[in-house]
Amino acid sequence: MSLIRLTIDRISYSQNTNGAYALLLNEKNGERKLPIVIGGFEAQSIAVALEKEIKPPRPLTHDLFKNFSDCFEINLKQVIIHKIVDGVFFSSLICARDKIEEIIDSRTSDAIALAIRFNAPIFTYESVLEKAGIVLKPDLKKNKSGSIKAKKTDLKKMSASQIKKAIEVAVKNEDYELAAQLRDELNNK
């Protein structure tokens, strides 16, 4: 199976899950997005790593892991989000030391927090994107009022769980017209 490269789009507060955040990953050479619900501490750690100017006075847990790895010349080569089961993503850290590779099981939020610190690429498989990926493609035609109207492509092909995730992203982006279209499609299923 070939790997599909992902990039970090953004982190936002999850409207649906109290105290949780939504991490949105983009397919690097495609239109799909992979929304992942993560906890508050993990969201903070990812946000701190993304914002290079922020340096906590003491190392956060993921910073400590990076410092430890650097001391023992362990490199994180890549992160692979390899499956999703009942809405839970499973990831692996591919690490190397002295030309020996090890695969280490990891929570996806921790894996991504580490990938940022190691400047390591994040990948997934087609099967994961098929199951949990969403496509939000705006149609940049203006309506009579002059506002841009977004349109969902291939709504009929989306599963109910994909539509629910797309609704969450649309609401977060304050695209209520798209959220309403998605809601109507979900009600039709």
NORFEN-V78579 format. One record per backbone hydrogen bond with DSSP energy under -1.0 kcal/mol. CO is the residue of the C=O (numbers start at 1). NH is the residue of the N-H. E is the energy in kcal/mol with one decimal. If there is no record, write none. Layout:
# NORFEN-V78579
co=CO nh=NH e=E
co=CO nh=NH e=E
This chain:
# NORFEN-V78579
co=4 nh=124 e=-1.8
co=5 nh=28 e=-2.9
co=7 nh=26 e=-3.2
co=10 nh=24 e=-3.0
co=12 nh=22 e=-3.6
co=17 nh=20 e=-1.9
co=20 nh=14 e=-2.3
co=21 nh=38 e=-3.1
co=22 nh=12 e=-2.3
co=23 nh=36 e=-2.8
co=24 nh=9 e=-3.0
co=24 nh=10 e=-1.2
co=25 nh=34 e=-3.0
co=26 nh=7 e=-2.3
co=27 nh=30 e=-1.3
co=32 nh=27 e=-2.7
co=33 nh=134 e=-2.7
co=34 nh=25 e=-2.1
co=36 nh=23 e=-3.5
co=38 nh=21 e=-3.1
co=39 nh=43 e=-2.2
co=40 nh=44 e=-2.3
co=41 nh=45 e=-2.3
co=42 nh=46 e=-2.5
co=43 nh=47 e=-2.7
co=44 nh=48 e=-2.6
co=45 nh=49 e=-1.9
co=46 nh=50 e=-2.3
co=47 nh=51 e=-2.0
co=50 nh=52 e=-1.3
co=51 nh=54 e=-1.7
co=60 nh=64 e=-2.6
co=61 nh=65 e=-2.2
co=62 nh=66 e=-1.9
co=63 nh=67 e=-2.8
co=64 nh=68 e=-2.8
co=65 nh=69 e=-2.5
co=66 nh=70 e=-2.6
co=67 nh=71 e=-2.1
co=68 nh=72 e=-1.5
co=69 nh=74 e=-3.0
co=70 nh=73 e=-1.3
co=75 nh=96 e=-2.5
co=78 nh=94 e=-2.8
co=79 nh=123 e=-2.7
co=80 nh=82 e=-1.0
co=80 nh=92 e=-2.1
co=83 nh=90 e=-2.9
co=85 nh=88 e=-2.1
co=88 nh=85 e=-2.6
co=90 nh=82 e=-1.6
co=90 nh=83 e=-1.4
co=91 nh=106 e=-2.3
co=92 nh=80 e=-2.3
co=93 nh=104 e=-2.5
co=94 nh=77 e=-2.6
co=94 nh=78 e=-1.2
co=95 nh=102 e=-2.6
co=96 nh=75 e=-2.9
co=97 nh=100 e=-1.8
co=100 nh=97 e=-2.0
co=102 nh=95 e=-2.7
co=104 nh=93 e=-3.0
co=106 nh=91 e=-1.5
co=107 nh=111 e=-2.6
co=108 nh=112 e=-2.4
co=109 nh=113 e=-2.1
co=110 nh=114 e=-2.2
co=111 nh=115 e=-2.5
co=112 nh=116 e=-2.1
co=113 nh=117 e=-1.3
co=114 nh=118 e=-2.4
co=115 nh=120 e=-2.6
co=121 nh=79 e=-2.3
co=122 nh=6 e=-3.0
co=123 nh=81 e=-3.1
co=124 nh=4 e=-3.1
co=125 nh=129 e=-1.9
co=126 nh=130 e=-2.9
co=127 nh=131 e=-1.7
co=128 nh=132 e=-2.8
co=129 nh=133 e=-1.8
co=134 nh=33 e=-3.0
co=141 nh=149 e=-1.9
co=143 nh=146 e=-2.0
co=147 nh=143 e=-2.3
co=155 nh=158 e=-1.2
co=159 nh=163 e=-2.2
co=160 nh=164 e=-2.4
co=161 nh=165 e=-2.0
co=162 nh=166 e=-2.3
co=163 nh=167 e=-2.5
co=164 nh=168 e=-2.0
co=165 nh=169 e=-2.1
co=166 nh=170 e=-2.6
co=167 nh=171 e=-2.8
co=168 nh=172 e=-2.2
co=169 nh=173 e=-2.1
co=170 nh=175 e=-3.2
co=171 nh=174 e=-1.6
co=174 nh=176 e=-1.1
co=175 nh=179 e=-2.1
co=176 nh=180 e=-2.3
co=177 nh=181 e=-2.2
co=178 nh=182 e=-2.7
co=179 nh=183 e=-2.5
co=180 nh=184 e=-2.5
co=181 nh=185 e=-2.1
co=182 nh=186 e=-2.5
co=183 nh=187 e=-2.4
co=184 nh=188 e=-1.5
